[in-house]
Amino acid sequence: MSTFTQGNVSIEVDEDGFMLEPEKWNEDVAKALATTEGVNELNDEHWKLVHYLRNYFLQFGVAPMIRKLCKETGYDLKKVYELFPSGPAKGACKVAGLAKPTGCV
Amino acid sequence: MPEKTRDELVQIDFKPPEREWMDPAIDFEARRGTWSYPAAAKNLRYLGFPNPREWSPTDEDWQLPENWQQIIHDGLAERLNKYRSLKLFLDVCVRCGACADKCHFYLGSGDPKNMPVLRAELLRSVYRNDFTTAGRILGRIGGARKLTPAVLKEWFYYFYQCTECRRCSVFCPYGIDTAEITMLARELLNLVGLNINWVIEPVANCDRTGNHLGIQPHTFKDNIEFLVDELEDATGVRVDPSINRKGAELLFVVPSADYFAEPGIYTFMGYLLLLHALGVDYTLSAYASEGGNFGLFTSHDTIKRLNYKIYHEAKRLGVKWILGGECGHMWRVIHQYMDTMNGPADFLEPPVSPITGTAFTNAAATKMVHVCEFTADLIKHGKLRLDPARNDHLRVTFHDSCNPARAMGILEEPRYILRSVVNNFFEMPENTIREQTFCCGGGAGLGNDENMEMRLRGGLPRANAVRFVHEKHGVNRLACICAIDRAVLTTLMEYWVPEVDVSGVHELVGNALAIDGEKPRNTDLRGRPLAGGKGDADA
């Protein structure tokens, strides 16, 4: 556990930089976390994905299935990787303040 | 992926280090990529496990309880008394070395402490010191050593560098189950708060929501409904699985990754299509929503605690018996622990197939049948219409998942199924399959990203065998019957044999299964086009 600080943002993160207190997420946090994923500016497409993940997480408490994410955002996996080079789980979910899935995944 | 290239990773140095093995000094910083992050304090607190704290193996001070040596000594004494197998395994080894080159981690890393004999010796040396007369008198020359902080750190490193796959045990002339040594060593480590998050978070999630992923009932239902929609898109058939339905004949328990992660979701679709085609009266449960049991990688008490829900739910729903999905270590728990820990399940009936009338006498005690046994029996009795040409775009080999193969002997059933549902099936070399199967490199909680280098090293023998059949026969699909495999082998193939992808067996069953009311099948369950426009042939 460590503290990640950037500008006005100061959050607790795990070893891989995922938020430990997802309830403290806001758009400034997303922007700050995005820079750790090599995304220096979030455009409308990034935000569409991030907000989809965020809303799903608030409703369901976990990350969505990737197939569902692709279907409901209209982005295929290639597009998701273009937006977040480390992919849906490690990139997009991190920026949206979700926890890493664990187990047989 | 690690920064190392494949060419760098295969430069394995088998020359033993000059340093005396009894004096360990592990530089965790230099060995990043070969160990797993410690359990988060919140998960240990949730479970009521000892010594929750934030720490890292790279810390000098691991913040152990003050009397940690006494705790471990007492813990070992208790377990020696409780498990006769442990005392036997610690006493009987003659260090013949038959196991030495059988471990995938040794073969992939060249680290002699990954020889199963020496891994066990890490614990055995302390046992000698504390519990045997010879060890007390002879000390180091008798192979005994004190439990120092450095020895404890070494335990943490190497006992979380064993996947409990039991390949070494196949070759031991004394039948020493080295996985049990690791299990017991991990139990001791847990007593002082030395555990890894990739094990403990799934355990905590399982305790809270019934499954590793922390999926709650409303999410469970939503995921299943999504997969039902996807299956309808692929086949034109609308299946209607029920959840928590009292009075169903069967309870069906699968690993949670099968209704969450690729490629397991296609295996799940295969199960649903099969059960629908036959009109089996079954229910899923949002409570018994996990076949896997990471208690096996923690402690016997934890196995029992997590396993309890399966019988409890079977009783609550009033089913006759339980069907289990393609999960790996789940079957070691079911086959070897469930009946004595949480049974006898005398409220259930000895399993009989509702379709063929076959009595699964092998499951008379546990009342739980493997889906591959169930399906192989259906095929044998001609109850399925199968069109293997629908898998002609695939050239398939089969990875025997360690626990179903070695812990319960599921060797023939998956092969029988595969030969019925695909036209192109090829075996890997015989010393890498069946009882001698090589581990995926990421079982027992080691399938996390921070441990990636060791995963890829440990998976190298398996990947090598896959590469062999890929080059010889053009194999492009690696089938297996374990959810950890489906996740870990996918990454392993991306690295070592990127031409090959991974699936469960029932995904291939789902592809081949002809069913009333289906649309012309032009794609497989993944939506990929079939070979040569096949898919509407008569089955």
Contacts between the chains, C-beta under 8 A, distances in Angstrom:
chain1	res1	chain2	res2	distance
A	1	B	40	7.6
A	1	B	54	4.6
A	14	B	37	7.8
A	14	B	40	7.3
A	15	B	37	5.2
A	15	B	56	7.7
A	15	B	450	6.8
A	16	B	449	7.3
A	16	B	450	7.4
A	60	B	216	7.4
A	60	B	218	7.0
A	60	B	219	4.2
A	60	B	222	6.6
A	61	B	214	6.7
A	61	B	215	7.8
A	61	B	216	5.5
A	61	B	219	6.3
A	62	B	213	6.0
A	62	B	214	5.8
A	62	B	215	5.7
A	62	B	216	7.9
A	62	B	219	6.1
A	62	B	260	7.9
A	65	B	223	6.4
A	65	B	226	6.7
A	65	B	260	5.9
A	65	B	261	7.4
A	65	B	262	7.9
A	65	B	265	6.7
A	66	B	261	7.8
A	66	B	262	6.2
A	67	B	226	7.8
A	67	B	230	6.9
A	67	B	262	6.7
A	67	B	265	6.7
A	68	B	223	8.0
A	68	B	226	5.4
A	90	B	449	7.7
A	101	B	213	5.6
A	101	B	260	7.4
A	101	B	261	7.6
A	102	B	197	7.2
A	102	B	198	5.8
A	102	B	201	4.4
A	102	B	202	5.2
A	102	B	205	7.2
A	102	B	212	6.5
A	102	B	213	7.3
A	102	B	448	7.7
A	103	B	201	7.9
A	103	B	202	4.3
A	103	B	205	7.3
A	103	B	211	7.7
A	103	B	212	2.9
A	103	B	213	5.5
A	103	B	256	6.5
A	103	B	257	6.4
A	103	B	292	6.9
A	103	B	294	7.4
A	104	B	212	6.6
A	104	B	255	5.6
A	104	B	256	7.3
A	104	B	257	4.0
A	104	B	261	7.5
A	104	B	264	7.6
A	104	B	292	5.9
A	104	B	327	7.9
A	104	B	447	7.3
A	104	B	482	8.0
A	104	B	483	3.7
A	104	B	484	4.6
A	104	B	486	7.4
A	104	B	487	5.4
A	105	B	213	7.1
A	105	B	257	5.3
A	105	B	260	6.7
A	105	B	261	4.4
A	105	B	487	5.3
